[in-house]
Amino acid sequence: MQKQLGQFQPHEISILTGAGMLEPLGHPPANTPKFFSTESLAELRDNQKWLEKATDAISTFWRRKNGQKRAGRNGRTSPSSRASGG
């Protein structure tokens, strides 16, 4: 997979699949390995518009995920602030 889509890391394939940017062969359950057509991957690799959208989808995924982490941290109090009453 890495070789077929060049710039994307293996863990990003699930992000692209979840965003509807990649369609696995058949109808695999969510928790199983996914297989993709080599021919389809080659076409996508050469499609500039698809690459731009895929890159945007990955950026959006990580921006949201990191934003959720930050929001969770900002809502907590540290043990030292609780001990000092603040």
Rosetta blueprint (number, residue, H / E / L):
1 M L
2 Q H
3 K H
4 Q H
5 L H
6 G L
7 Q L
8 F L
9 Q L
10 P H
11 H H
12 E H
13 I H
14 S H
15 I H
16 L H
17 T H
18 G H
19 A L
20 G L
21 M L
22 L L
23 E L
24 P L
25 L L
26 G L
27 H L
28 P L
29 P L
30 A L
31 N L
32 T L
33 P L
34 K L
35 F L
36 F L
37 S L
38 T H
39 E H
40 S H
41 L H
42 A H
43 E H
44 L H
45 R H
46 D L
47 N L
48 Q H
49 K H
50 W H
51 L H
52 E H
53 K H
54 A H
55 T H
56 D H
57 A H
58 I H
59 S H
60 T H
61 F H
62 W H
63 R H
64 R H
65 K H
66 N H
67 G H
68 Q H
69 K H
70 R H
71 A H
72 G H
73 R H
74 N H
75 G L
76 R L
77 T L
78 S L
79 P H
80 S H
81 S H
82 R H
83 A H
84 S L
85 G L
86 G L
